[in-house]
Amino acid sequence: MPTISASRQAPHQATLQNNRGLSLMQRGQPANAMQAFDAAISLDPTLTTATNNRRMALAMTGQYDAALAARCRTQSSRNA
């Protein structure tokens, strides 16, 4: 079986972590979901769905200011 480099596995693993986070959010566990989204973002910083989902989880835990600040950081990095 061929070996796949870690850099090629990372996007796939990031997607799996993002999906895990979505599952946790659906089960009413947004704090745990944020950990999965953080893992996804660290594996693939370009995975915008994980970033967006993390902001949603922040809002679900009542951390509205943090969710808004994260949105502003994302928009400013896109405009840079």
C-alpha positions in Angstrom: 0.0 0.0 0.0 1.5 3.4 -0.9 2.3 5.8 1.8 0.5 9.2 1.7 2.4 12.2 3.0 1.1 14.0 6.1 0.6 17.2 4.0 -1.7 15.3 1.6 -3.6 13.7 4.5 -4.2 17.0 6.4 -7.1 18.3 4.2 -8.9 15.0 4.5 -8.3 14.9 8.3 -9.4 18.5 8.6 -12.7 17.7 6.8 -13.3 14.8 9.2 -12.7 17.0 12.2 -15.1 19.6 10.8 -17.7 17.0 10.3 -17.1 15.7 13.8 -17.7 19.2 15.1 -20.9 19.5 13.2 -22.1 16.2 14.7 -21.3 17.5 18.2 -23.2 20.7 17.5 -26.2 18.8 16.4 -26.1 16.8 19.6 -26.1 20.1 21.6 -22.4 20.0 22.5 -21.0 23.3 21.0 -18.1 23.5 23.5 -16.8 20.1 22.4 -17.5 21.0 18.8 -15.2 24.0 19.1 -12.3 21.6 19.9 -13.0 19.7 16.7 -13.2 22.9 14.7 -9.9 24.0 16.2 -8.3 20.8 15.2 -9.7 21.1 11.6 -8.4 24.7 11.4 -4.9 23.7 12.6 -4.8 20.9 10.0 -6.1 23.1 7.2 -6.2 26.9 7.9 -7.9 27.4 4.5 -11.0 25.4 5.4 -13.4 28.3 5.8 -16.3 26.0 6.7 -14.5 25.0 9.9 -13.9 28.7 10.7 -17.5 29.6 10.1 -18.7 26.6 12.1 -16.4 27.5 15.0 -18.0 31.0 15.0 -21.4 29.4 15.1 -20.4 27.2 18.1 -19.1 30.3 19.9 -22.5 32.0 19.4 -24.3 28.9 20.6 -22.3 29.0 23.9 -23.2 32.7 24.3 -19.8 34.0 23.3 -21.2 36.5 20.9 -18.4 39.1 21.1 -15.8 36.3 20.4 -17.9 35.1 17.4 -18.1 38.6 16.0 -14.4 39.3 16.6 -13.5 36.1 14.8 -15.7 37.1 11.9 -14.0 40.5 11.7 -10.5 38.9 11.7 -11.6 36.6 8.9 -12.9 39.5 6.8 -9.8 41.6 7.4 -7.4 38.8 6.4 -9.4 38.3 3.2 -9.1 42.0 2.3 -5.3 42.1 3.0 
